[in-house]
């Protein structure tokens, strides 16, 4: 089914957000690789460091210690999920809303990290938050975009368009007493 012109414009907008996330993520990772030494923190303030780290696993370095066999399975999974999100945006991104924005952020972050995994064999992380000796795992712009996008999707599902869609579906399927 062909999209109306306004729907096409919105799709370009949503995909452009994903591309901007990818570009910002890759640029900041490049800067980190050029200017930071591995595991040598640059202290910004008492809560925040820039620390170059390599993540061979997934979020929060889960599966990092497996020994390298996770590179291609994780890459294939990220590729398949990214294709699914592209299709999801195409089907739902013809209107303004948190769902399409969230999907765009998740897509950009997933592709940013996928690029690292395929080209380097690991994901470059460099943002490190801490309180005294308690450190949050290092992360990057792609990880941030994924988390913010997922938050938008959850919010939309509970309170936004997704919640309204769920209530409408319940009303259609309810039987009169």
N, C-alpha and C positions, 0 to 999 in steps of 0.2 A: 504494500500500500504506500503510495507516494505521500511524503510529508507536506503539510502546508508550509508556505514560506516562513511564517513565524516560528514553526517548529524546527525548521532547518537552521535558522539563526540561533535558536537556543542550543541546538546540538553543537554547533560550532563553538558557542560560548563555553559549554560544559567540557568539551574536548580540549579547548584552549586552556582552561584552568588546569587540566591534567598535564598538559605540555609545560605550562609555567612551573608547576610543582617539580616535574622532572628536571627542567633546566636549573632551577634554584638548588635542588638537591645535588645535582652533579657538579655545579659550580662550587658549592660550599664544600663538597667532598674533595674536589680538586685542590681548593685552597688549603684544606686540612692536610692533604698529602704533601703539598709543597712547603708548608710552614710549620707543621707540628712534627715532633719526634714521637715515635711509637711509645705509648704508655708513659710519656713524660708530660705531666699536667702543666698547663699554663693557667695559673690562678687568676680568675677574673674578679671574684669577690669571695666572701666566706661561704657561699652556697653553690658557686658555679665555677667549673673549670672547662677548659677545652683540652681534651685528652684523646689522642688518636688511638683507636682500637680497631681490630679486625674481628668481625663476627662471622664465624663459619656456620652458625646455626640459624635460628629464627628469632623472633622477638625475645628480648631479654636474654639472648645467648642460649636459649634452650637448644639442645642437640648439638651444641658447639664442640663437645668433646668426643663425638662419635669417630672422628678420624678422617674426615674428608669425603666419605661416601654419600653424604647428604647433599652435596653440591647440585648434582643433576636432578635428583628427584625433587628437591625444593625448587629448582629452576623451572622444571616442567609444571609443577603445581602452580607456581606464580604465573606462568604463561597462560595456563588454562583458566585460572581465576581472572586474570586480566581480560581475556577474551570474553568471559562471561559478563564482566562489568561493562565492557564496551557495548555488548548487546543489551544489557539492562539499561544503560544510559540511553541507547537508541530507542528503546521501548517506553521509557518513562521520562526522558529528559526533554520532552516537548513542552514543558511548563516550568515556571519558576518554582523553586522549592528546595527544602533542605535535603530531600532524597537525592536529587540530581547533583547538588553541591557536594554532599557527602560521598556519593559515588565517584565524582570527579577527583576529589582529594585522595580517596583510597586508590583509585586507578593510577594517579600520578605517583603516589608513594610506592605502590607495588612495582611499577615499571622501573622507577629509580633504583630500588633495591635489586630487582631482577637484573638490570644492566650490570651492576657491580658483581653480582654472583656469577654471571656468565663470563664477563671479561676479566675479572680478578680472581674469582674463586671464593671470595668472601665479600661481606658488606662492610663498607667503611663507616665507622661510628666515631663521633668526636664531641658530642654534647654530654656533659656529665654534671648532674645535680647531686648535692650531698648536704647532709647536716652532720657536722662534727665528723665522726668516723663512719657514718652510715651513708653508703653510696647507692644511688639509683643506677641501674645498668646504663652504660653509655648508649646513646642513640643518635639519630640524624634527622634531617629535614623530612625525608621520606617517611620515617617512623612517626614523626609528629603529624604529618598530613594524614596518614592512615588512622591514627588514634582520633584526631579531630573529626575526620570524615565518618568514622564508625560512631562517634558520639552524635553527630548530626543525624545519622541513619536511625540510631536508637531513639533520639528525641522525636524525630518525625514519626517513627513507628508508634510511639506511645501518645504523643500529643498533637501531631500535625496531620498531614494529608494521609499518611499510612493508618493512623488511628481512625480517621473518618471513613476510610475505605473499609477497614475492618468492621466498623459499626454498621455500615451499609450492607456488607456481606451478611452479617448476623441477622439484620432485619429481613433480608431476602430469604434466608433459610429458616426463619422461625415459622412455626405453624400456629395458626390462630387456635385459641382454646375454645 
